[in-house]
Amino acid sequence: MVETIGEALLEATHVLSRAGVPEARREAGSLLAFVAKRDRTFLISNADYVLSEAELSNFRHVVERRTTGEPQQYITGVQDFFNRQFKVTPDVLIPRPETELLIEAALKIIDNQKAMNICDVGTGSGCIAVTLLCERETLKAVAVDISDAALRIAEENAKSLGVVERISLVKSDCFESLSTEARFDLVVSNPPYVSSDALNGLQREVKDHEPLVALTPGADGLSVIRRLLVDAPQYLCLHGYLLMEIGFDQSEKLTKLIDTDTWRLEDILPDLQGIPRIAVLQLT
């Protein structure tokens, strides 16, 4: 059956909408752009363009995948983050806009005129470490993750964005595999912080498809955050910084966990919805 871009988009929008996919029209456009290897502008300005049988078949296939709750980013294999494109697979958490706030906070701390070292704990796709390396040429990074598969994705992203020579990728549970002599000016982390109780309340795209180890450490969701607060000081330089993303209900809990003899809580930055999201701490 012959279908134009406009007809295919209309059909897919209805299918996705019936399946409860939010922003169905936008999702349909993104999936068709991926399948047809065209940008969104082409789709908009060429609604009468006739798709090939292969394009139409492939498009219907990816739309069907999306109706099951599979995230668009895992279907297309990419996610935009801080104006760059990162490869993603089901082995890594999908980079999110709120994590860009951590990047902005880190860039205010990093001095572009001097060599500095950072450690990214739980690097996943590498989006935090790789982005910071792209933004600051004098920076070097150690990025750790417990997952071999995640480290492979992080390496691919570091290569594709031209910073692989300045990053060391280490399989490690937090700092466990690092030399006790390692020292960093800044430790950054988007740790797993979803509590066991909150896990079931997440969108199906998240709880059914993203890696559980990157979402939750179990129990109250704070176990990795506790480890960072306890262990990071021995790896930080004098007056070094720790930046962490935290959960929507964790700011007060975090404040109670902080040893004020060790840390000074500079700020907890809100995300675009006003939710306390990025904790900025400095060694006293």
N, C-alpha and C positions, 0 to 999 in steps of 0.2 A: 504494500500500500504506500502510495506517495504522500508525503507530508511536508509542509513548509516549516520553517523555523517557528513562525507564529502559531501554527496549528499544534506543533509538537509541544511548545511551551504552554499553551492553553490546556492541553490534555494533561501534561505533567503537573501543572499547578493544581488541577482538580484532584489528581491522584494523591499528591502529597498533602493537600489540605484535608482530604478525607481521612488520611492516616494520622492526622494531628500534628503534622510537621509545621512549626511556626515559620512565618515569612516564606510561605510556599512558593510564591512567584520568584523571589530572590534566589531561593535554593534551586529552583528549576533552571533559572538562567545560569547559575554557576555550574551546575552539572552539565548543561548542554555546551557551555563554553569549553569545559574540560574535554568532553567527548569529541566535539567538532574541531578542537584546537583553534578556536577563534576567541577574540576578546568580547566582552559584553557589548561594546560599542557596535561591533559588527552585527551581533544578534538584533540589537535594537533597530539598526538602520536597514536591515535586510530581512524583514519578516516574511517576504515572499520567496526567499531562497529555499530551494528544494533540497532536503537532506537525502543523502544516499541511504540505501537499504542498511548498510553496515552501521552508519551513524545513528540511524533511527533505532536499530536493534540494540546497539550499545547503550544508547540513551535510555531506552525503556528498562534495560537491565540495571543501570546504576540508580535510576529512579526507584525501582523495586527494592534495591538494597537500602536506599534511604528510608523507605516506608517501614522497614524493620527496626529503625532506630539507629542504624549504623551512622556515625557522624560523617558529614560531608568531607571533612578533612582526611579521614581514613580512606575514603573512596577516591579522592583526587590525589592523596599522598602529599599534600602541601598545606601550610598555614602561613599567613602573613603575620609578622611580628616586628614591630618597630621599623616599619617600612622595608623589611626584607622578607624573603620567602624561605621558609624552613621545611625540610622534609620531615614528615611525621608518619608513623606506622602505629598499629595497636600496641607496640612495645613501649610507647612513650606517651606521656600526658600531652594533650593538645595545648600549645601556648595560648594564653588568654590575655585580653586587654588589660586586666588589672595588674598583671605581672609587669607590664610596661612601666607602671608607677615605680616599681623596684629599680628598673633601669634608670629612670629619671633621678631617683634619689641617689643612686650609686654614682652617677655622672657628676653630681654636685660635690661629691667627696673626692673623687679621683682627680689628682693633679696631672694634667696633660703635659706638664713641663718636666716631670721626673718619672723615672722607672718605678712602677709599683706592681705588686703581686696580689692576686686575688685567688680565693678558693670558692668554687661553686659546689655546694653540697646537695646531692640529688639532682644532677644536671639534666637528666632526661634527654630531650632533644638537643640540649646544649644552647637553648635560645638565650639564656641569661649570659653565660660566659662568652659565647660567640658574639653576641650583640655588643657587649662591653668592649671586647677586643676590636671590633670593627669601629667603634666610636672613639677609642683611645689607643693610638698607635704605640705609646710607650708602655702599655700594659702587657703583663703576662699572666696566664691563668693555669690553675690546676682544677680540673673538673672531675668530681667523683660521683660514682653511682654504683649501686649494688647489682645492677643488671648489665650483663654483657651485651645484650641486644640493644639496650639504650645507648651504651657507649659507642657502639658501631654507628648508630644514627647520628650521635653527636659529632663523631669524627667526620662523617660524610658532610654534615652541615659546616663544620669548620673548614673542610677542604673547599667546598663549593663557594664559600664566602671569603676565602683567601687568608685565613688566620691560623691554619693548622700548625704552622711553625712556632706559634706562640702559645700553644695550649698543650698541656699534658693531661691525658685521660687515664684515670686510675679506677680500677674496680675496688670499691671500698664501702663498707657500712659506716657512713659518716667519716670520721677521721681515722678509723682503725688501721688502715693500711698505709697511712702516711708516716714519713719519718718524724720522729719526735723533735727533730731539729728544724722542720719546715716552719717558716714564718710568713704571715700574710698581712698586708695592710688592711685588707677587707675580706670578710667572709660573707657570701650571699647565699640565700637558699629560699627556694619555694618548696618547703618540706611537705610530706603528707600530713594533713592536719584535720581531715574530716573524722568526726567521732563515729563510733559504731552505730549509735542511735540515729545520727543524721544521714548515714549512708543510704538507707532505704528511701529517704525523701529526695534524693537527687534525681535529676532527669534521667530517663532511660538511656539516652545517648552517653551519659557519663557512667552511671553505675553498671550498665550491662556491657560496655565496650572499652572504656579506658582502663589502664592497668591498675588493679586494686592496690598494689604495693605503692603506687605513686599518689593514691588518693587518701588512704587511711592507714595509720599505724595501729588501729584498734582502740578499744576503751574510750578515753575522753579526747583522743586526737592530739594530745599534747606531748606524747613520749619523745618524739624526735626533737621538738622544740626544747624540751627539758635538756636533752643531750647536747644540743647546740649551746645552750646557756652555760652548761657545766664544762664542756670540752673546748669550746672555741677559744677561751682566754689563753690556753697554753700554746695555741698556734697563731695568735695575733701579735703583731708588733706593739710597741708602746702606744697607747691611746688609739689602738686599731678599732675598726668598726665591724659590727654584725648587723646585716640587714636581712629580715625574714618576712615572708608573706604569712599572714595568719588568717584564721577563719572568722566568719562574721560575728561570732559570739565569744571571741577569745581575748579581747583586749584587756578586760578586767582580770581575767585569769592569768594572762601573761604578766601583768603588773605585779601580781602577788608572787609569781615565780622568780622574779628578778632579785638577785642578791645585790643590794645597793652598795655594798663594799667593793663589788667587782664591776658593776655596770652602771652607766648613767643612761637612762632612757631619754633620748633626745626628742623623739616624737613617735606617734603612731599615725601615719598618713592615711586619710580616707580615700576610698575609690570614688568613681564617678557617681555612685549611688549614696555616698556619704557614709559608707560602712568602713570602720577602722580596718586597714588592710596591710600596711607596710610598717613594721616595727624597725626603728632606727636606734641602735644602741652603740655606745662607745665605752671602751674600757676606761675605768677611772684612773 
